């Protein structure tokens, strides 16, 4: 897998953690009792806790070898491969006094 794609997936997970969202990473495995786990996390238990809620589930395989699309920022014109332009994001954070 290209390191850029892996890094982009892990940055997306870090952004989700910043928003205080549940993030699980690890190997997907089915136990002998039929329960699903993602690394040390019990997926069945998590789904039970959120039963009846509307959720968005995003799965990103770290083994995916597709190339990451390079985009051009509409604000500053720089090329980037992240979810958003890292230069503009850093400036927004700095100007809002969060850094």
C-alpha positions in Angstrom: 0.0 0.0 0.0 1.3 3.4 -0.8 2.4 5.3 2.3 0.4 8.4 1.2 -2.9 6.5 1.3 -2.1 4.8 4.6 -1.2 8.2 6.1 -4.4 9.8 4.7 -6.6 7.1 6.3 -4.8 7.4 9.7 -5.2 11.3 9.5 -8.9 10.8 8.9 -9.1 8.6 12.0 -7.2 11.2 14.0 -9.7 13.9 12.8 -12.5 11.6 14.0 -10.8 11.2 17.4 -10.5 15.0 17.6 -14.3 15.2 17.2 -14.6 12.7 20.1 -16.0 10.0 17.8 -15.5 6.3 18.3 -12.5 5.1 16.2 -11.4 1.4 16.0 -8.4 0.1 14.2 -6.9 -3.3 14.0 -7.4 -6.6 12.2 -11.0 -7.7 11.6 -11.7 -11.1 13.0 -14.7 -13.3 13.8 -14.3 -15.2 17.1 -15.4 -18.8 17.7 -18.6 -17.6 19.2 -19.5 -15.7 16.0 -18.8 -12.2 17.4 -16.9 -9.7 15.3 -13.8 -7.9 16.6 -11.7 -5.1 15.2 -8.4 -5.4 17.0 -9.2 -5.3 20.7 -12.7 -3.8 20.1 -15.9 -5.8 20.2 -17.8 -4.6 17.2 -21.0 -6.4 18.2 -21.0 -4.7 21.6 -20.5 -1.3 20.0 -23.3 -1.9 17.5 -25.6 -2.9 20.4 -24.8 0.3 22.2 -25.9 2.3 19.1 -28.9 0.2 18.2 -31.7 2.4 16.8 -29.4 5.3 16.2 -28.5 6.7 12.7 -24.8 6.2 12.3 -22.2 6.6 9.6 -19.6 3.8 9.4 -16.4 4.4 7.4 -14.1 1.5 6.8 -10.6 2.1 5.3 -8.4 -0.8 4.6 -4.8 -0.1 5.3 -4.0 -2.8 2.7 -5.7 -0.8 -0.1 -3.2 0.0 -2.9 -5.1 2.5 -5.0 -3.3 5.8 -5.5 -4.5 8.8 -3.6 -5.9 11.6 -5.8 -4.0 14.9 -5.7 -6.3 17.9 -5.5 -5.7 21.6 -5.8 -6.8 24.0 -3.1 -9.4 26.5 -4.3 -8.2 29.0 -1.8 -4.4 29.0 -2.0 -3.7 27.0 -5.1 -1.5 24.4 -3.5 -1.7 20.7 -4.4 -2.5 18.3 -1.5 -3.6 14.7 -0.9 -5.2 15.1 2.6 -8.9 15.5 3.3 -8.3 19.3 3.2 -5.5 21.6 2.4 -3.0 21.3 5.2 -1.6 24.9 4.6 -5.1 26.5 4.9 -6.1 24.3 7.8 -3.0 25.3 9.7 -3.7 29.0 9.0 -7.3 28.6 10.1 -6.2 27.1 13.4 -3.6 29.7 13.9 -5.9 32.6 13.1 -8.6 31.3 15.4 -6.1 31.1 18.3 -6.2 27.3 18.7 -2.5 26.8 18.3 
